[in-house]
Amino acid sequence: MARHPFYPLLTYSLITPRIKKAFAVSPAPFIKDPKERPIAYPAHKDGYIFAYYKSLLEAPYENWLQFNGLDTAVTAFRRNVVNNITLAKEAFDFIKANPGYQIIATDVESFFDNINHKQLKSI
């Protein structure tokens, strides 16, 4: 892998229509607010390489999550985790049942877009 010349990801933008509730100063109750999402795919051979390493790392990652008590908290990029709608319902049900708890939600925006691939490959 040290000599494999990974190709740049094949990218395009997907524009998804969204409807948002308007602020009180707006004459319309809802506004259209399309969201642009960058979509990226690896080249064919690169995709097989990524899939191979994913298959090697998946079980140790799941074990690490379970050992550290994070297997029910971390939901992204995991096999056999229920869909986002079910997870959101479980979260809201938990919040309603435990009013004294503090809830923290995080989202790391553009994480993969900002990875230093030269440094990652050297490691």
N, C-alpha and C positions, 0 to 999 in steps of 0.2 A: 504494500500500500504506500510505502514511502515514495515510490516512483510514479504512482498512478497520477496522471494529470487530470484531476477532477475538472469537469466543464462547469462554466457558470450555470446557475439554475435558469431554466426556461420560465420566463415570467410574463404575466399579463395582469390587467386590472379587472376585477369583477365589481360591477356597480349594483348594489342591492337596494331596492326601494325600501324606505322606512317612513313610518308615519309617527310623529311625535306630538304630544300634547303641547299646545302653544301657551306662551306666557299670557298673563292677564291683559297685557296691553295690546295683544294681537286681536284683530277683528275676527279671525277664524279660530275655531276651537282646536283645530289640528293643522299641522304643517307637514309638508313633504320634505324629508331630509335624507337624500340618498347617501349611502355609505360606500366609499370606495375601499375595496379590500385587495391588497396585492396577493396574487396566487403564484406559487412557484413550484416547479417540478424539476427533479434531477434528470439528467440524461439517462438513457436506458441502463447502461452498465453501472453508472454511479448509483442508480436506484437499487440495483441488486447488491452492491457493496453495503449501502446504508441498511438494507433489510437484513443482511447477514450479521452485521454488528448489532443491530437491534435484537436479533434472535439470541445473540450471546449475552447481551446485557439485561434482557427482560426479567429473567428469573432472579438474578442477584439484586436487581433494583426492587422487585416486589418483596423479596426477603428483607432488604434494608428498610423499606417502608414499614413492614410489619414489626420488625425488631425495634424500631424507633417510635412505634405507636402512631404512625402517620398514614397507615393503610386506609383509614376511613376519611382522612382529611384531604389528601392529594388525589385529585380526580382527573387531571389532564394527562393525555398521552399514555393511557393505561388500557390494557386488555381486560375485558369482563367487568368493566365499570358501567353502571347504568347510565342512561342518557341525562342530559342537562336538565330537562324538565322534571324528571323524578328527583334528581339531586336538589334542585331548587325547592321543590315541595317539601322534601325532608328538612332542609335548612329552615324554611319558614315555619314549619310545624315545631321544630326545636326551639326557635326563637319565641314563639307564642307560649310554649310550655315552660320556658325558663326566662322570665322577664328580667331577672337580676343579672344575667350574663352580659358580657360585652362581646360584640361580634366584629371581627375584622375580615374584610374582603380585600384581596389584592389581585392585581392584574399587571403583569410585566409587559408593557407595550413595546412592540417591535424588538423583542429579545433576540430572535433568530436573525433578524435583519442586521443586527449590530455586532454579531460575533466576529472576532478577528480570526478569519479562516487560516491565515498564514501561521499565527501563533497556535491555533488548535491543531493544525497538521504537524507542526514541529513537536508538539507534546506527544 
